[in-house]
Amino acid sequence: MESKKNSSRGRQASNSNPRKSSGKDFRSKKNFRNKPETNSRPKVVVKSEPSEGIRLNKYISNSGICSRREADVYIAAGNASVNGKIISEMGYKVMPTDEVRFDGSLISPEIKRYVLLNKPKNFITTMDDDRGRKTVMELVGNASKERIYPVGRLDRNTTGLLLFTNDGEIAKKLTHPKHNIQKIYHASLDKKLTNADLNKIGEGFVLDERRVLVDEISYIINQPKSEVGVKIHSGRNRIVRRIFEHFDYTVTKLDRVIFAGLTKKDLPRGHWRHLTEMEVNNLKML
């Protein structure tokens, strides 16, 4: 649970961006049934509007399901619907207010983005700040044309992993308590943590009339006993700092080194990168 230090900020990590990934489970072609014959379902033809909107095949392609050519086959087979009506007309245009479904699942033309930042100190986790303080959005401003949002929060003085996305389903999963998403922190304390206090924290205790349970707590290998690793799934505000404050320790540094299985490997402080397709799939399976 060792962290890497690097003072450079705001530059993209040197590793190349992975293939773009959709937020929908049906993106992978292997999840589709074999392409149906175009006469496999009764066709319902709905006339399109003359000029506005976006072609349905492009809409489906932009959502990450398949190519435009493949989308034409699925449209002709009746796999797509707009506002509850099956559309089989080639060239049908979708309006911005339309509800589009593919095989019954709601889709969106906005490409889903997943950006991982190694947050430096002195940046607050908010979209903007009326007091003029530096925000994490300044560090990922050029990461995506789509508008992305931070998943959860890290306080101003806490460093480490912070995920950004425009995938609302993933964001909800990673922040909702019922999913028990694990985080690992490296905490530096103002004094050595005693074995007795380490055991008390590990066994669980009551804080503000609520029981606190950590998944694991241990000393950092080959480091003074003031350097401690904490694995926890609680999302309570400032919970790691408050745990040690309860036992009369002050956290001088706090770094999130693992979040939902994502690590800081090859990601210097202040840099960001896009998640790989495998990482996105792993998040969906949590």
C-alpha positions in Angstrom: 0.0 0.0 0.0 2.8 2.3 -0.9 2.1 5.6 -2.7 4.1 7.3 -5.4 5.0 11.0 -5.2 5.3 13.3 -8.2 4.9 17.1 -8.1 3.9 17.5 -11.8 0.3 18.5 -12.4 -2.3 18.7 -15.0 -0.6 16.6 -17.7 -2.0 13.5 -19.2 -0.3 10.3 -18.2 2.0 9.1 -20.9 0.3 5.8 -21.5 -1.9 5.8 -24.5 -5.7 6.2 -24.2 -7.5 2.8 -24.4 -10.4 2.1 -26.7 -13.5 4.1 -25.9 -16.0 2.2 -23.8 -19.7 2.5 -23.5 -21.6 2.6 -20.2 -24.1 -0.1 -21.5 -23.7 -3.8 -20.8 -24.7 -4.7 -24.3 -21.9 -2.8 -26.0 -19.8 -5.9 -26.7 -20.8 -7.6 -29.9 -20.5 -11.0 -28.2 -23.6 -10.2 -26.1 -25.7 -9.8 -29.2 -27.7 -12.6 -30.7 -26.7 -13.4 -34.3 -27.7 -10.7 -36.6 -31.3 -11.4 -37.5 -32.7 -11.6 -40.9 -34.4 -8.3 -41.9 -37.7 -10.1 -42.3 -37.6 -11.8 -38.8 -40.1 -9.3 -37.3 -43.1 -7.4 -38.6 -42.0 -3.9 -39.6 -43.6 -0.8 -38.2 -42.7 2.1 -40.3 -42.8 5.6 -38.8 -42.1 8.6 -40.9 -39.2 10.8 -39.9 -39.1 14.5 -39.5 -37.6 16.4 -42.5 -34.2 17.9 -41.4 -33.6 18.2 -37.7 -32.2 15.6 -35.3 -29.7 12.8 -35.8 -30.1 9.7 -37.9 -31.1 6.7 -35.8 -28.2 4.5 -37.0 -25.7 7.2 -36.0 -27.5 7.6 -32.6 -27.1 3.9 -32.0 -23.5 3.9 -33.1 -22.6 6.9 -30.9 -24.0 5.1 -27.9 -21.3 2.5 -28.4 -23.4 -0.5 -29.4 -22.2 -1.2 -32.9 -21.2 0.5 -36.2 -23.7 2.5 -38.3 -23.8 -0.3 -40.9 -24.6 -2.9 -38.2 -27.1 -0.5 -36.7 -29.0 -0.4 -40.1 -29.4 -4.2 -39.9 -30.8 -4.1 -36.4 -33.1 -1.2 -37.2 -34.5 -3.1 -40.2 -35.1 -6.1 -37.9 -37.1 -4.0 -35.4 -34.5 -3.9 -32.6 -34.8 -0.1 -32.1 -37.7 1.9 -30.8 -38.3 5.6 -30.4 -40.9 6.9 -27.9 -42.3 3.4 -27.6 -42.7 2.7 -31.4 -40.5 0.3 -33.3 -38.6 2.0 -36.1 -37.6 0.2 -39.2 -37.3 3.1 -41.6 -33.7 3.8 -42.9 -32.8 7.4 -42.3 -35.2 8.0 -39.5 -34.1 11.0 -37.5 -34.2 11.2 -33.7 -35.0 14.5 -32.0 -33.1 15.6 -28.8 -36.2 15.0 -26.6 -36.9 11.5 -28.0 -36.5 8.4 -25.8 -34.6 5.8 -27.8 -34.3 2.1 -26.8 -32.3 -0.8 -28.2 -33.6 -4.3 -27.3 -35.7 -2.6 -24.7 -32.8 -0.8 -23.0 -32.6 3.0 -22.9 -29.6 4.3 -24.7 -27.9 7.7 -25.1 -25.7 9.0 -27.9 -23.2 10.5 -25.5 -20.0 8.4 -25.3 -19.3 7.2 -21.8 -16.0 8.4 -20.4 -14.1 7.1 -17.4 -11.1 9.2 -16.2 -8.9 8.3 -13.2 -7.0 11.1 -11.5 -4.2 10.9 -9.0 -5.3 14.0 -7.0 -2.7 16.3 -5.5 -3.1 18.2 -2.3 -4.8 21.6 -2.1 -7.5 20.8 -4.8 -11.1 20.6 -3.7 -13.5 18.1 -5.1 -16.2 20.3 -6.7 -17.2 21.4 -10.1 -16.5 25.1 -9.3 -15.8 27.2 -6.3 -17.1 30.7 -5.7 -14.1 31.4 -3.4 -11.6 31.0 -6.2 -10.0 27.9 -4.8 -8.4 25.3 -7.1 -10.7 22.5 -8.1 -10.1 19.0 -9.4 -11.9 20.0 -12.6 -8.9 22.1 -13.6 -6.8 19.0 -13.7 -9.1 17.0 -16.0 -10.3 19.9 -18.1 -8.9 18.5 -21.3 -9.6 14.8 -20.5 -12.9 14.6 -22.3 -15.2 16.6 -24.6 -18.1 15.2 -22.7 -19.0 16.7 -19.3 -17.6 14.4 -16.6 -18.2 14.5 -12.8 -16.2 13.3 -9.8 -17.4 10.1 -8.2 -17.5 10.8 -4.5 -15.2 13.2 -2.8 -11.7 13.6 -1.4 -11.2 16.5 1.0 -8.7 19.3 0.1 -5.8 17.8 1.9 -6.3 14.2 0.9 -4.5 13.0 -2.1 -4.9 9.9 -4.4 -7.4 8.2 -6.6 -10.5 10.1 -7.8 -12.7 8.8 -10.6 -14.6 11.0 -13.1 -17.4 9.8 -15.4 -20.6 10.8 -17.2 -22.0 7.3 -16.6 -24.7 7.8 -13.9 -25.2 4.1 -13.3 -21.6 3.5 -12.5 -21.3 6.6 -10.3 -24.4 5.5 -8.3 -23.0 2.0 -7.9 -19.6 3.3 -6.6 -21.1 5.7 -4.1 -24.1 3.8 -2.8 -23.4 2.1 0.6 -25.1 -1.1 -0.2 -22.4 -2.0 -2.8 -19.6 -1.9 -0.2 -17.0 -0.4 -2.5 -13.6 -0.9 -0.9 -11.0 1.9 -0.6 -7.4 1.6 0.7 -5.8 4.6 2.3 -2.2 5.2 3.4 -2.4 7.4 6.6 0.6 9.2 8.1 0.1 9.9 11.8 1.6 12.5 14.1 2.9 9.7 16.3 3.3 5.9 16.4 0.1 3.9 16.5 0.1 1.6 19.4 -0.6 -2.1 19.0 -3.5 -1.7 21.5 -5.1 1.1 19.4 -4.5 -0.8 16.2 -6.4 -3.8 17.6 -9.2 -1.6 18.9 -9.7 -0.1 15.4 -9.5 -3.5 13.8 -12.2 -4.9 16.1 -14.6 -2.1 15.5 -15.8 0.7 17.8 -18.6 3.3 18.2 -18.1 6.7 16.7 -20.9 9.3 17.0 -23.3 6.6 18.1 -22.6 4.5 15.1 -20.4 1.5 14.9 -17.3 1.8 12.7 -15.9 -1.3 11.1 -12.7 -1.3 9.0 -12.0 -4.2 6.7 -8.3 -4.3 7.5 -5.7 -2.1 9.3 -2.0 -2.7 9.4 1.4 -1.0 9.7 3.1 -0.2 6.4 5.9 -2.7 5.8 9.4 -1.3 6.4 8.0 2.0 7.6 7.6 3.6 11.1 4.5 2.6 13.1 3.1 6.0 12.3 2.6 4.9 8.7 -0.7 2.9 8.6 -2.8 1.2 5.9 -6.5 1.1 6.2 -8.9 -0.8 4.0 -12.5 0.4 4.4 -15.8 0.5 2.6 -17.6 3.1 4.6 -18.4 6.3 2.8 -19.0 8.5 5.8 -17.5 12.0 5.6 -13.8 12.2 6.6 -14.1 8.8 8.1 -10.4 7.8 8.1 -9.3 11.0 9.7 -12.1 10.8 12.3 -11.2 7.2 13.2 -7.7 8.2 14.2 -8.9 11.4 15.9 -11.1 9.3 18.1 -8.0 7.6 19.5 -6.1 10.9 19.8 -4.0 10.8 16.7 -3.8 13.4 14.0 -3.5 12.4 10.4 -0.8 14.5 8.8 -1.1 12.9 5.3 -3.8 10.8 3.8 -3.5 9.2 0.4 -6.1 6.9 -1.3 -4.1 4.3 -3.1 -6.8 1.9 -4.2 -10.4 2.7 -5.2 -12.9 0.0 -6.4 -10.0 -2.2 -7.5 -8.3 0.7 -9.4 -4.7 1.5 -8.5 -2.2 4.4 -8.9 0.3 2.2 -11.0 2.0 4.4 -13.6 -0.1 7.4 -12.7 2.0 10.2 -11.1 0.4 12.7 -8.8 -1.5 15.4 -10.7 -1.9 13.2 -13.8 -5.0 11.4 -15.2 -5.7 8.6 -17.6 -8.7 6.9 -19.2 -9.7 3.5 -17.8 -9.1 0.5 -20.0 -12.0 -1.5 -21.3 -11.2 -4.3 -18.8 -11.3 -1.8 -15.9 -14.7 -0.5 -17.0 -16.0 -4.0 -17.3 -14.7 -4.8 -13.8 -16.5 -1.8 -12.4 -19.8 -3.0 -13.9 -19.4 -6.4 -12.3 -18.8 -5.0 -8.8 
